[in-house]
Amino acid sequence: MVATTTLTLLAVSPWLAQGLFQAPLLSPLLASLAGRVPGIFFGLPLVALASLIFAATHHEDPAAIRLATVHWTVWLGGMLGIVLAGVLLLGWLQ
């Protein structure tokens, strides 16, 4: 189950990225963020996959796995986002 979902997520990721870059308000923000943090687009799929694997190891029901994946993605993304904001703030203050 986890391997199939992981492969599906990896196969859909380029399609999602293309759709994300077509949004007129997000494009300048993402371009600016990508210029300041080069590895951010490599980190986002890793956070999603880590959340999916963590959720799948704790639940057996697919609906529970999806809900827990969203839950852990928000938590991991929030924590890493706070660290990123702190690092960017410290870099801006220098």
JORATA-V662773 format. One record per residue. N is the residue number from 1. RES is the residue in three letters. PSI is psi in radians with two decimals (* if undefined). NEAR is the number of other ideal C-beta (glycine too) atoms within 8 Angstrom. Layout:
# JORATA-V662773
N:RES:PSI:NEAR / N:RES:PSI:NEAR
This chain:
# JORATA-V662773
1:MET:-0.81:7 / 2:VAL:-0.75:9 / 3:ALA:-0.73:6 / 4:THR:-0.77:7 / 5:THR:-0.68:11 / 6:THR:-0.77:11 / 7:LEU:-0.66:8 / 8:THR:-0.76:8 / 9:LEU:-0.71:12 / 10:LEU:-0.62:8 / 11:ALA:-0.53:6 / 12:VAL:-0.36:8 / 13:SER:-0.81:9 / 14:PRO:-0.63:6 / 15:TRP:-0.72:7 / 16:LEU:-0.70:8 / 17:ALA:-0.70:9 / 18:GLN:-0.71:8 / 19:GLY:-0.58:8 / 20:LEU:-0.65:9 / 21:PHE:-0.23:9 / 22:GLN:-0.20:7 / 23:ALA:2.14:8 / 24:PRO:-0.56:5 / 25:LEU:-0.49:6 / 26:LEU:-0.45:9 / 27:SER:-0.88:10 / 28:PRO:-0.65:7 / 29:LEU:-0.80:8 / 30:LEU:-0.66:10 / 31:ALA:-0.72:8 / 32:SER:-0.77:8 / 33:LEU:-0.68:9 / 34:ALA:-0.57:10 / 35:GLY:-0.59:6 / 36:ARG:-0.58:6 / 37:VAL:1.58:8 / 38:PRO:-0.55:5 / 39:GLY:0.18:6 / 40:ILE:-0.61:10 / 41:PHE:-0.26:8 / 42:PHE:-0.51:7 / 43:GLY:-0.59:9 / 44:LEU:-0.83:8 / 45:PRO:-0.54:11 / 46:LEU:-0.68:8 / 47:VAL:-0.74:12 / 48:ALA:-0.75:11 / 49:LEU:-0.68:10 / 50:ALA:-0.71:10 / 51:SER:-0.73:15 / 52:LEU:-0.78:14 / 53:ILE:-0.74:10 / 54:PHE:-0.76:10 / 55:ALA:-0.69:16 / 56:ALA:-0.46:12 / 57:THR:-0.23:6 / 58:HIS:-0.20:6 / 59:HIS:2.71:8 / 60:GLU:-0.48:4 / 61:ASP:2.23:6 / 62:PRO:-0.63:6 / 63:ALA:-0.70:6 / 64:ALA:-0.63:10 / 65:ILE:-0.78:15 / 66:ARG:-0.78:9 / 67:LEU:-0.77:9 / 68:ALA:-0.57:13 / 69:THR:-0.79:13 / 70:VAL:-0.76:9 / 71:HIS:-0.89:10 / 72:TRP:-0.53:12 / 73:THR:-0.73:11 / 74:VAL:-0.77:8 / 75:TRP:-0.89:8 / 76:LEU:-0.77:11 / 77:GLY:-0.68:9 / 78:GLY:-0.79:8 / 79:MET:-0.82:8 / 80:LEU:-0.59:10 / 81:GLY:-0.68:8 / 82:ILE:-0.74:8 / 83:VAL:-0.77:8 / 84:LEU:-0.77:10 / 85:ALA:-0.70:8 / 86:GLY:-0.76:8 / 87:VAL:-0.76:8 / 88:LEU:-0.67:10 / 89:LEU:-0.77:8 / 90:LEU:-0.68:8 / 91:GLY:-0.59:7 / 92:TRP:-0.60:6 / 93:LEU:-0.37:5 / 94:GLN:*:4
